[in-house]
Amino acid sequence: MTTDGRVAAQYGGAALVWGSSFLFMKVALDGMSPAQVASGRLWLGAVTLVAVMLVLRRPWPRGRRAWWHLGVLGVLLCVIPFQLFAWAGQHLASGLSSILNATTPLMTSLAVAAVLPAERLTARQRLGLAVGALGVVVVVGPWTYLGDGALAAPLPAVLACLGATACYGLGMTYLRRFVRPLGLPAESVAAGQVVVAAAVMLLAAPVIATGPVALTWPIVLAMITLGALGTGMAYVWNTRVVVAWGAQRASTVTYLTPVVGVLLGILVLGERLHWYEPVGGVLVVLGVVVAQGAARARAGAVPAVPAEGAAGAVTAVTADPGGTDLDSPRP
């Protein structure tokens, strides 16, 4: 296979793995609690990324400051959102969860504007956020709560998904402000934050991850795929795509993951989406496209300092002058 072919395969692999993450969570929840699913994927992801670090001989972060920042990153990008998405997966169709996950770039732009005063939103970015917000309203379908509310998605579960993407947005802003200046390789950032997150869950497991576990082969395979691939290798694949194609082109995986999630939910789990959910999803993605385009235009006016793409919940983070902190493919 040619180099371009390998890169394309890794791009497709990341889209497929991240898009199917909600399906795997749904399957795993048949025999595990949400906290057990979140813990298991982190432990499997940590083992995978440690192996990657050893094989690629990447340096581990050094110093308390680096590990402190990676710890905060692990909580914001792994511990909290993984718990929230797993809990919501008990109540929502996996396809709907994947659509709501597509709000991550919009949450990132809001977090950047709120936390970094110098990064004011442009008129086009505000338009993108407005379109994306309208998309979320359409996805939720507020009219479905009228009458007997039989078609309504449980609002707490929807809010849990949006809370998870808000954590991703805050985490990406924290990454840009505190972790990127450390100059660590992408694999080191990914491995460091996942290892810390796995350690946090290991300490919390005796309290929050109790209860019986009923493992079947589908559940075991779902957890291995969710942990080793979705929380492990997909980070590495996306990093290589960013290096080869640049952050702007690599970030288009953002548009594929909800499509994969919806299709797999329908084909594998027999889920049925209502007309307004994919329509709202299209509006969310359209808002992301508008907001990202505005951010890239601004980045093009003032060239960014090239840096390693930081692999976390999102790998494509200002890896080249064409990339932006809104490039957020990861669930």
N, C-alpha and C positions, 0 to 999 in steps of 0.2 A: 504494500500500500504506500502511495506517495505521502509526502509530508502534509500536503493540503488535504488528502483523503483522511489521514489520521486526525487532523484538527477538526475536520467536519464531523468525523465519527465521535470525537469527544464532545463537540457542541451538541450533537444529537443525543448523546448519552446523558449529558447534564440536563437537557430539556425533558427527556423521558423520565429520568430518575426523580427530578424535582417535581415534575408534573404529576407523577404517580405517588408521591409521598403521602397524600391524603387518603388514597386508596389503601396503602399499606397500613396507615394508622387505623383506618376503619376495620380492616381485617384483624389487626392485632388486638383491638379493643374487644373482640369477641371472647378473649380469654385472659385479658390483663386489664388492670385499672389504668386510667390516664397517667398517673404518676409513674407506674411501672413501665408504660410505653415510653414516656419521656426519658426515664432513667436508662432503660435498655438501649435506646438509640444513641444516647450520649456515650455510654460505656463502649458500645461496639464502634462508634465513630472515633473515640479516643484511641482504642487499640489499633484501628486502621491507620490513623494519622501518625501515630508513633512509629508504626512500621514504615510508612512513607518517609518520615524524617530519617530513619536509619538507612533506608535504601538510597535515598537521594543525598544523604550526608549534609542535611541542612543544619545550621546552628540553632541551638535552643536559645530563647531569650535569656538575658542575664540581668541580674540586679532586681531589687525589690520594686523599683519604680515600674519597670517593664511588666513584671508579673502582676502588679497591682492593676495596671491599666488593662491587661489581658483578662484579669479576673472580672473587672467591671463589664468588659466586653462580653465575656462568657455568660454573665447573668442576663444582660440585655438582649443578646442575640441568640442565646440557647436556652438557658434554664427557664426563664419566664415564658417566652413565646412557645416553646415546645410543650410546656404544661398547658397553656391556654388552648393551643390548637388541638391537643389530644383530648382535653375536656370537651371542647366544642364538637369534636368528632363523634361524641356519643349522641348528639342531638341534631346534627346537620348532615345533609348529603355531602359526600366527599367532593363532588363537583362544585357545590356552592362554597365550600371552604376554600377551594382552589381559586375561585373567582374573587373572593374577599381578600385572599393573599396578594392579589394583583394590585392592591392599594398601597403596597410597601413603598414604591417610589414616591407616591404622593405624600405619605407620612414622612418620608425622608426630607422632602422639600419643605414641609411645614416645620420639622424639627430644626433644620438648618436655619430657616428664617427666624425662628424663636430663640435659638441658643446662640447663633452667631450673628450679632447685630449688623456686621458689615455686609452680610449676604442678604440684602433686601430682595424681595420678590419683584420681578418685572411684571409688567401688565400681562404679558403672554403667559407667564408662569401662573399668575392669579387666575387667568382664564382656564388654564389646564386644571388647576385645583378645583375650580367651580364645576367644570365638566365632570371631573372624577367624583366630586361629592354628589352631583346629580346621579351619576351612575350607581353609587352606593345606595342612594335612596330608592332607585328603581329596583336594584337587586333585592333589597329588603322587602319592597312591596308593601308600603304602609296601609294600603287599602285592604290588604288581606287580613288585617287585624279587626276589621269591622265584622259585624254579625257573629257567627260562631267561631271565626278565626281558624277554621279547619286547615286552611292552606298556609297559614302564617308560619314562617320560620321562627323558632324560639328566640326571642330578642336577646336574652342573656348570652346565648351561644354566639349570635352574630356579634355582640359587643366584645365577647372574648376574642374572636378572630381579629376584630379591629384593634383591640388592645395589644394583641400579638404583633400586628404590623406597626403599631405605634412604637412598640419596643424596638423593632427592627430600625425604624426611623431614628430614634434616639441613639441606638447603638451605632448606626452608621455615622451619625454626627459626632459621637464620642470618638469613633475610630479616626475620623478625619482630624479632629482637634488634638487628640493625645497620642494615638497609636501610630499613625502614619509618620510623624516626625522621628520615630525611633529607628526608621530605616530597616525594619526587619523583612526578610523574605516572606512572600505570601504564605508559603507552607508553614513557616514558623508562627505566623500570626494565627492561622487556622488551627494548627496543632495546639498551640499554647492556650487559646481561649477554650477549645473543646476539652482539653485535659483538665483545666480548672473547673469548667462547668460539670464535667463528669465527677470530679472530686466533691463538688458541692452536693450533687445529687446522691453520691455515696454516703455522705454524712446525713443527708436528710431522709434517705430511703427508709430507715427504721421507723420514722415517724409518719411519712406521707405515702410511702409505697408498700404499705402492708396489705394483707388480704391474700386470698387464694389466687394461684396462677394455673390456668388450664391450657397447657401448650398442645397444639396440634401442628402437623407439618405446615399447613398454610400460615399459621401464626409465626412459627419459627422462621420460615422463608421470608415472610413479610418483615420481621424485625431485622434479619440479616441485611436485607436489601435497604431498609430504611436507615439502619445504622452504618453498615460498612460502606454502602454506596452513597446514600442520600446525605449522611452526616460525615462522610469520609472522602471517598474517591472523587465524587462530583466536584468538590472544592478544587482538587488538583486539576481535573479536566478543565474546569472553567478558567483556572489560572493560565493554563497553557493556551486556551483559546484567546484570552485577553492579550497575551504576549504575541501571538501569531497574527491576530486580526485587529487588535486594538479594542479599547473598551466600548467604543460606540457600536461597532458591529457585533461584538460579543454580547452586549446588553440586550440585543433583540431576542434572546432566550426568554426575556420577561414576557414577551407576547405569546410564546408557545406554551409555557407551563399551564396557564388556565385552560387552554384548549385540550392539552393532554389530560389534565385532571378531569374535565367534564366528560370527555369521550370515554375514558377508562371507567368512570363511575357508571355511565350508562351501559357500556358493553359488558363489564365484569360484574358489577353489583346490581344491575337492573334499575338504577336510579332514574327518576323522572324529574326533569327540570321544568319549571313553569316558564312560560314565554318571556316574562319580565326579567328572569335571572340572567340568561345569556345576553339579552338586550342591555341590561345594566352593566354586564361585564364588558361589552363592547365600548360603552361610554367610559368606563373606568380606564380601559386601555387607551382610548382616544385621548383622555385627559393626561395620561402618562406620556404619550407621544408629544402632545403640545408642550407640556412642562419640560420634558427632556430636551426638546428642540430649542426652547428658549434658553435653557441653561447652557447648552452646547454653543449656541450663538454667542453668549456672553463669554464663555471660556475661550472661544476662538478670537475674541477681540483682545483678550489679555492672556497670552499663552501661559499654560500651566507648567509647573516644574514636573518633568517626567518622574514617576515614582513607581515602585512595585505595586501591582494590584493587590490590595489587602483582602485575603480570603476570610470571610466570616459568614454572616448570614448572606453577605453579598461579596463576590470576588471582584467584580468589575468596578473598581473605585479609583477614578482618576489615574489609570495606569498609563495613559498617554494624554497629550493635549486635547484629544477629541473626546475623552471620557469625562463623566461628571459623577458627582456623588448621588445622582438620582438613578444610576444604573443598578437595579436591585432585583436580580432574578430569583433569589433564594427563598424557599418557604421556611 
